[in-house]
Amino acid sequence: MYIFGPIPSRRLGRSLGIDLLKYKTCTLNCIYCECGKTTNLIDQRKSFVPLKDVLRELDKALQNKPQLDYITFSGSGEPTLSTDIGKVICHIKKNFSEYKIALLTNGTLLKDKSLRSELIKLDLIIPSVDAISEDIFHKINCPHKGIKAKDIVAGIIEFKREFAGEIWLEVFIVPDINDNLNEIKKIKDFCFQLLPSRIQINTLDRPAPHNILLSPASYEKLVELKEFLSPLQVDIITYSKRGNDSCRDQGSKVLSNEKIINFLKRRPATTTDLAESLGIKIVEVNKILRTLEKNKIVRFKDEARGRFYYLF
């Protein structure tokens, strides 16, 4: 499956996801990534999945005109690594022009002029910049050899000059690594140069890779950073409120093992996440999770927000 959701997104409301990659294909190996360690660390673009299958799934998902806030390129790696992304954007704009398209990206490839031209029809792009200093960038984002923070910053600035849509900037805060005053000043200087429509301060919400001990930044710290970045528009990304039926999957009401597994391929989730994203009662989700756990397909980790399930 290349199309997932619609899911309730903390940032984008009701979002239909598109994943054009093989699992964990990325230019970075971020220490906080909810998908775990990058198993295919690359910096060269190519086609990873059959485009015709992606478009067929997309057409099926949109044929009944579901209510969406965005169609979003995201998933299990860096979406711009796919050479098919521009073709899918054009397909949506031609056949489903009523929908807005967003891209979540680490910005590592935006220095490529040909890629920027493929992305020009997007409505929203959310690049992430966690550090300006090269040493901190390497400590947090663990890039493919040759990728530098300064090139990411330059690529985002260049894209801003060419792009008519909105740019929101995400900054992921890792306590004791990039939350010091010196680094935050550098990020602030970059923000004033870019002038994004908004800045989104994020921190750990789901389990980090199991071999790394990380803690989320405190809410008080995030408020302090928000005030420091004033007068820029800054949002603290907190866990979205659930319970809205409009965020439920409008497809088949039959919950299958495959459906759960496909969801967990993209991100760890609680039973509530799964139930409300897939539109199924929690008791049914629990039954399937127990079976998958027994068969050593999923396991769990207890976090402040609850018990998260993820794939072995």
C-alpha positions in Angstrom: 0.0 0.0 0.0 1.3 3.4 -1.0 -1.7 5.5 0.1 -2.5 5.6 3.8 -5.2 7.3 5.8 -6.9 9.7 6.0 -5.3 10.1 9.4 -5.6 12.9 12.0 -2.4 14.8 11.8 -1.1 17.0 14.6 -0.1 19.6 12.1 -2.2 19.1 9.0 -5.6 18.1 10.2 -7.2 15.4 8.1 -4.5 14.1 5.9 -4.2 11.5 3.2 -0.7 10.2 3.0 1.4 9.2 0.0 4.5 7.1 0.5 6.7 6.7 -2.6 9.6 4.9 -0.9 10.8 1.6 0.3 10.8 1.3 4.1 13.3 3.6 5.8 14.9 5.1 2.8 16.3 8.5 3.7 19.2 10.9 3.4 19.4 11.2 7.2 19.4 8.9 10.2 17.9 11.2 12.8 18.3 10.0 16.3 14.6 10.8 17.1 13.0 9.3 14.1 9.7 7.5 15.0 10.3 5.0 12.2 13.6 3.8 13.7 17.1 3.5 12.2 17.5 4.3 8.5 18.3 1.0 6.8 18.8 2.6 3.3 20.9 5.8 3.8 21.3 7.3 0.3 21.4 10.7 -1.4 20.6 9.7 -5.0 17.1 10.1 -6.3 15.4 7.2 -8.2 12.0 5.5 -8.6 11.3 3.1 -5.7 7.8 1.8 -6.4 5.6 1.3 -9.5 4.1 4.7 -10.4 1.0 3.1 -12.0 0.2 1.3 -8.8 0.5 4.5 -6.8 -1.8 6.4 -9.1 -4.3 3.6 -9.1 -4.4 3.5 -5.3 -4.6 7.3 -5.2 -7.5 7.4 -7.7 -9.4 4.8 -5.7 -8.8 6.7 -2.4 -10.1 10.0 -4.0 -12.9 8.7 -6.2 -15.6 9.4 -3.5 -14.3 12.9 -2.9 -13.3 12.4 0.8 -13.1 15.5 3.0 -9.4 16.3 3.4 -7.3 19.2 4.7 -4.2 18.0 2.7 -2.8 15.2 0.6 0.6 14.8 2.1 3.8 13.3 0.9 5.4 11.7 3.9 5.8 8.1 5.2 8.9 6.1 6.0 11.7 8.3 4.6 12.6 11.4 2.6 9.9 11.8 -0.1 12.0 13.9 -2.4 14.3 10.9 -3.0 11.6 9.6 -5.4 11.9 10.8 -9.0 8.1 10.2 -9.3 7.0 12.9 -6.8 6.6 15.5 -9.5 4.5 13.2 -11.7 2.1 12.5 -8.7 1.8 16.2 -7.9 0.8 16.9 -11.6 -1.7 14.0 -11.5 -3.4 15.4 -8.4 -3.5 18.9 -9.8 -4.9 17.7 -13.1 -7.5 15.3 -11.8 -8.2 16.4 -8.2 -7.5 20.1 -8.2 -9.8 20.8 -5.3 -7.3 19.2 -2.9 -4.3 21.0 -1.4 -1.0 19.1 -1.4 1.7 19.2 1.3 5.2 17.9 1.6 7.1 17.0 4.7 10.8 17.1 3.9 14.1 17.2 5.6 15.2 19.7 2.9 18.4 17.9 2.1 17.8 17.8 -1.7 16.3 21.2 -2.2 19.6 22.5 -3.5 18.7 20.5 -6.7 17.1 23.0 -9.2 15.3 20.2 -11.1 13.7 18.9 -7.9 12.6 22.4 -7.0 10.8 22.7 -10.3 9.0 19.4 -9.6 7.7 20.8 -6.3 6.6 24.2 -7.5 2.9 23.2 -7.7 2.7 22.2 -4.1 0.5 24.3 -1.8 2.5 23.8 1.3 6.0 22.6 2.1 7.3 21.9 5.7 11.0 21.5 5.7 12.8 20.7 9.0 15.9 22.4 10.3 17.1 21.1 13.7 20.5 22.7 13.7 22.6 25.3 11.8 26.0 24.2 13.3 27.5 21.3 11.4 28.5 19.4 14.6 25.1 19.6 16.1 23.5 18.8 12.7 25.6 15.6 12.5 24.8 14.7 16.1 21.1 14.9 15.7 20.5 14.1 12.0 23.4 11.7 11.2 23.4 12.6 7.4 24.6 10.7 4.4 28.2 11.5 3.7 28.6 14.9 2.1 25.3 16.4 3.2 25.9 19.7 5.1 23.6 21.9 7.1 24.7 24.9 5.2 23.5 23.3 1.9 20.1 22.5 3.4 19.7 26.1 4.6 20.7 27.4 1.2 18.4 25.1 -0.7 15.4 26.1 1.5 16.1 29.8 0.9 16.4 29.3 -2.8 13.1 27.4 -2.9 11.4 30.2 -1.1 12.5 32.6 -3.8 10.8 30.5 -6.5 7.7 29.2 -4.6 4.3 30.8 -4.4 2.8 28.5 -1.8 3.3 28.4 2.0 6.4 27.4 3.8 6.2 26.2 7.4 9.5 25.4 9.2 9.7 22.6 11.7 12.4 22.6 14.4 12.7 19.4 16.4 14.0 20.1 19.9 16.3 17.4 21.5 17.2 18.4 25.1 20.8 19.1 25.8 21.8 18.9 22.1 20.1 21.8 20.1 18.3 23.7 22.8 21.2 25.8 24.0 21.0 29.6 23.5 23.8 29.7 20.9 22.2 27.2 18.6 18.7 28.7 19.0 20.1 32.1 18.1 21.5 30.7 14.9 18.1 29.1 14.1 16.4 32.4 14.8 18.7 34.2 12.4 17.8 31.7 9.7 14.1 32.1 10.5 14.3 35.8 10.0 16.1 35.3 6.7 13.5 32.7 5.5 10.4 34.4 7.0 8.2 31.2 6.9 4.5 31.6 7.4 4.9 29.8 10.7 7.5 27.9 12.7 6.5 24.7 14.4 8.5 23.6 17.4 8.3 19.9 17.9 9.7 17.4 20.3 9.5 13.7 21.0 6.0 12.4 21.1 6.3 8.7 20.1 9.0 6.2 21.0 12.5 7.0 19.7 14.6 4.1 18.2 14.8 1.6 21.0 18.6 1.6 21.4 18.7 5.4 22.1 17.6 7.0 25.3 15.9 10.4 24.6 13.5 12.5 26.5 11.1 15.1 25.2 11.6 18.8 25.9 9.4 20.1 28.6 6.4 22.2 27.7 8.0 25.0 29.7 11.1 24.9 27.6 9.1 25.0 24.4 7.2 28.0 25.6 10.6 29.7 26.4 11.8 29.0 22.9 8.6 30.3 21.4 9.0 33.5 23.3 12.6 33.8 22.2 11.6 33.4 18.5 9.0 36.2 18.8 7.7 38.1 16.9 7.7 35.3 14.3 4.6 33.1 14.2 5.5 30.1 16.3 3.3 27.0 17.1 4.1 24.4 19.7 3.1 21.1 18.2 1.2 19.2 20.8 -0.7 16.0 20.5 -3.9 16.5 18.5 -7.3 16.1 20.1 -9.0 12.9 19.1 -12.5 11.7 18.8 -13.5 13.5 15.6 -15.3 11.0 13.3 -14.3 13.0 10.3 -10.7 11.7 10.9 -11.7 8.1 10.5 -11.0 5.9 7.5 -14.1 5.9 5.3 -13.1 2.7 3.6 -13.9 -0.9 4.5 -15.0 -1.5 8.1 -13.2 -4.8 8.2 -10.0 -4.3 10.2 -7.3 -6.7 9.0 -3.8 -7.6 10.2 -2.5 -6.0 7.0 -4.2 -2.7 7.8 -2.6 -2.5 11.2 0.8 -3.5 9.9 0.7 -1.0 7.1 -0.1 1.8 9.6 2.7 0.7 12.0 5.2 0.7 9.1 4.9 4.5 9.0 4.9 5.2 12.7 4.4 3.7 16.2 0.9 4.1 17.5 -1.3 3.6 20.6 -4.5 1.6 20.4 -6.4 4.9 20.4 -4.3 6.2 17.5 -5.1 3.0 15.5 -8.8 2.9 16.5 -9.6 6.5 15.6 -7.4 6.6 12.5 -8.9 3.4 11.1 -12.4 4.0 12.5 -12.6 0.8 14.5 -13.5 0.1 18.1 -10.6 -0.2 20.5 -11.7 -3.6 21.7 -11.3 -4.9 18.1 -7.9 -3.3 17.7 -6.7 -4.9 21.0 -7.7 -8.3 19.8 -5.6 -8.0 16.7 -2.7 -6.5 18.5 -2.7 -9.4 20.9 -2.5 -11.8 18.0 0.3 -9.9 16.3 2.2 -9.6 19.5 1.8 -13.4 20.1 3.2 -14.0 16.6 6.1 -11.6 17.3 5.0 -9.2 14.5 4.5 -6.2 16.9 5.8 -5.3 20.3 5.1 -2.4 22.6 6.9 0.3 24.6 5.3 2.3 27.4 5.7 6.1 27.1 4.2 9.1 28.9 1.3 9.3 26.4 0.5 5.6 26.7 1.5 2.2 25.3 2.9 2.4 21.7 3.0 -0.5 19.4 5.5 -0.9 16.6 6.9 -3.6 14.3 9.7 -5.9 15.2 
